[in-house]
Amino acid sequence: MKYALDTNIVIRYFRNETKIFQQVNEAIYNEYKLYIPKVVDYEIRRGLAIMPVPSSKKEFLYENLLKKCIIIELSIFSWKHAIMACN
């Protein structure tokens, strides 16, 4: 199975929201392919960088999560397909 994680899922993972935390960890355990689009990586890193109080715990969680994910670039086809799926 393959999953692409969006910014909201990663943030909820940081917050240790039980359902999301369990689902992501289950996907990791089952060796599913997890993808993080480059734009999501940017948003997460930017958010961590501008936090009023630095959170080494969240940075540590994110770096560990990245070790289990593949960073991907979205093509114009991918963007169009994602937009069409929302309609």
MOZILIN-V342093 format. One line per field, one symbol per residue. ss: DSSP state (H for helix, E for strand, C for the rest). psi: psi as a letter, one per 20 degrees, with the letter a starting at -180 (. if undefined). A space follows every 50 residues. Layout:
ss: ???
psi: ???
This chain:
ss: CEEEECHHHHHHHHCCCHHHHHHHHHHHHCCCEEEEEHHHHHHHHHHHHC CCCCCHHHHHHHHHHHCCEEEECCCHHHHHHHHHHHC
psi: qqppprghggghggikoggggggghggggjkqppqoqhhggggghgghhj phoqnhghgggghhghhjrppqpprhggggggghhi.
